[in-house]
Amino acid sequence: MLVEHVLDSQNAGLLESVLLPFDIYNDSAQQSLSVLRQCFLYDEIEAEVDHCFDIFVSKLCEIIFTYYKSWAASELLDPSFLFALDNGEKYSVQPMRIEAHIGFRAQFPLFMTFNLRSLISERMNKVFSDNLEFLFDRFESQDLYMCDSGKLLTSHHKGKVWSEMQSDFLPNFVLCNTTQHFVRSSRVPLVPVQKPSFLHAKPNFYCGTEELNSAHQSYTRLHGGFFGIPHMFSSVRLLGSRSLPWLIRALLDHISNKACHAFER
């Protein structure tokens, strides 16, 4: 509980000494062997240390992941969007000193040598892998006009853009002359587009914190409900210069085939 309080408080002075409470276990283990000569008591202390240390590493990884995810999300917020807000400064992320105990390596606790950096790296790789998989799945479950929120994804998902263009955008969107945006037609599509169910996760799997999640959602809603220039630029960034000609060629072929079938009828 003491270590968890130190991690939750994010106090710079306390964080540098976050491992000191484990000295209590060291002293207890030494007393159980050298004074009480009770091996079973040492085993109990060792089991509790393993459990507590596992929780400590897990909690520390979550804090580190949330911190850097929040920092990245804060940097990605549009400056004009922040300027229009009265409290835009609350979305800035304050620096946190974590390097001191990330590189910690010692014979501790209970005379066991460990490398905290290695343990954190192993768990962080797993968290990043799960987060990327979640973001890819979430991207697959969204409409094409939400593509602006997926601008950090790779061209591996160019098939998603093509599928949305073919099955949803071309048959169901019309150009609004007033706004020069493509908007969804009021007519009901003959065949509804089947998409994966929308996924939900912890706040740090999105933008780090609830406040940053809300800010990015508000900004995304400004570009929702239509397909326009921002979405085109995001699609180009997503696909890359090599895949863009392929998409244009595929769209032209698809439209040509549709037109030929219509004339044949």
N, C-alpha and C positions, 0 to 999 in steps of 0.2 A: 504493500500500500504506500509506503514511503517513496519507493522508486517511482511508482505510478504518479504520485503527486508531483514529484520533481519533473517528470516528463511532461505532464499536463500543464504545469505552471510555465514552462519554457523560460524560466529564469536563467540568465546567462551564468551567474555565479553558481547556482545549484547544478546546472547541467554538467559543468566541468568536474563535479564531484559525485556524479550520479551512481558510480559503482561502489562508493564507500560503504553503503549499508550492507553490502555483501561481506564486509569484514566481520560482521556479527556471526555469520555462518562459519567463517574460518575459525574464529575464536571458539565457537561452540564445538566444532569438529575436533579441534585440538584438545579441548578439555575432555571430550568424550573418550579419546584414545589415551592421552597421557595421564590424566588424573582419575577419571572414572573407570577407564579400561572396559568400556562397553562398546563392542563392535556393532551391535544391533542399533545402538543410538547413533553411531556414526553413519550407518546405512540409511537411517531415517532422515538424518540431516542432509546427506548427499542426495537422496531422492527429492527432498523439498527444494534444494538448491537447483537441481536440474529443472524442476517445474518452474520455479520463479525466474530462473535465468532465461528459459525459453519464452516466458511471457514478456520479460524485459526486452529481449531482442525483437520479438514480434511488435511490441508497442513502439520501440525506437524506429523500426523500419517504417511503420505506418506514419509516424510523425515526419520522418525524412521525406517519404514519398509525398505526403500531403503538402509539405513545405515547398518542394520544388515544383509540384504540379500547380500549386497556387501561384507561385512566382511566375511560371510560364504563362498561366492564364491571365495574370495581371498585365504582363508585357504585351499580350496579344490584343488587349482591349483597344478599340479604336480611339485615338486621342480626341477626335471631335465628339465622340459619344461621351467621354469622360468630362470634356469641357462643358457640355450642356447640363451636367448634373451638379446639383448643389453640394453634394457630399461625395464627389468623385475620389477624394483622397482616401476614403475608407477601403478602396479596392487595391491600394498599394500594400505590398507585403514587406514587413520589416525583416531585416537580416537576422539570422539565427546562427549562433556559434555551435556547430556540431562537429567540426573537424577534430577537436581535441580528443573526443572519445571514439570517433570513428576509427582512428588509427591506433587504438589502444591494443597493446599486446603484453600479456603478463602471465605469471604463474598464479592464477587466481580464478575462481574460488576453489577451495578444498584442494589446493596443490595441483590443479589441472591447468595446463597451458592452453590458451586459446587465442585466436586472432579475431577480434571483433570486426575488423574490416572485411575479413573473408566471410564471416557469418552473415553480415549485413548484405554483402554483395550477392550471396547465394539466394537470400530471401527476396531481395529487391528484383533480381532477375525474374523470379517467379511472379512477383506482383506486376511488374511491367508487362510480362507476357500475358497475364490474365487481363490486364487493362486494355492492351492492344486488341486482344481477341474480342473483348466486350465492345470496343469502339467500332471494330469492323462489322460486328453483328448489328450494332445499332445503326450504322450507316446503311446497311442492307435493308433495314426496316423502314427507312425514311423515304419521302418523296424527293424528286429531283430538285425542287426548288429549295430544299434544305441542304443542297450541296455546299453552300457557303460555309456551313458549320463543319464540313469534312475536309477542309482545305489542307490539313496536315496529313491526310492519308495518301498512300502511294498509288501509282498507276496500275498496281495489281488489280484494282477494282474497276478497270475500264469497262468490263462487262456489265457492271451495275449501271453505268451511265447509258450504255447502249440499250440495255434492257428497258430502262425507264423511258428513254426517248421513243423506243419502238412501241411499247405496250401502253404507255400512259400519256406522254407529252404530245406526240403527233396526233393521236385520235381524239384527245380530250381537251386540248388547249387551243385558244383562239387569241389573235392579236387585238389588243385594245388600242385604237388609234389615239385616244386621249393621252394615255400614259406611256404608250409605246412599250407596254409589258404584255407578255403572254399570260393570260388568266384562264382558269379552268372554266370550261363551258358549262352552262346551266343544264344542258341535257344529260340524262343519265347514261353512262356507257353501257353498251350491250353486254359486255363481259367485264365484271369488276376485276380490278387488278389485285391478285393475291400477293400479299406481302407477309414477311415474318412478323410475329407479335412484337410490340414495342418493349424494349428491355429496360429494366430499372436496376440501379446499383447504388452504392454508397456515394456521398457527395464527392469524395476525393477521386472517384473513378471518372468524374466529369471534369470539373475545373478546380477541384481542391476543396473549396468551402461553399457553404450555402449562399453567401453573399456574392461570390464570383459566379456561381451557377446562375443566380438570378440575373446578374448583370449581362452575362452572355446570352441568356434566354431572351432578355428584353431587346438586346441588339439583334439577335437572330429573327425575332418577330417582325422587325422593320423590313426584312427581306423575305418574309413568308407570304404564302398565298399567291405568288406570281413567279414567273420566270423572266428575268431580265438581264441587263448587262452585268451586275455583280455575280450572278450565277454562271454566266458564260465565262467570265474571267476565272472563276473558281474551277469550272470544268476544265478549262485549258491548263490551269496549274496542276490539277489532279491527274489529267491524262499525260501531260508532257508533250513536247513538240513532235516526238516520234509517233505517238498514238493518235494525235489529232487528225492527220490526213486519213488514217484508217476509219475513224468515226465519220468524217464527212463523206467518204466514199460509200460507207455502209448505209448512211442515211439517204444519200442520193439514189442508190440502188433500191432501197426499200420503197421510197416514194415513187420511183419509176415503175416498179412492179405493181404497186397499188394502182397507179394511173392506168397502166396497161390492162389490168383486170377490170377496171371500171369501164374503159372504152369497149372492151370485148363484150360486156353485158349489153 
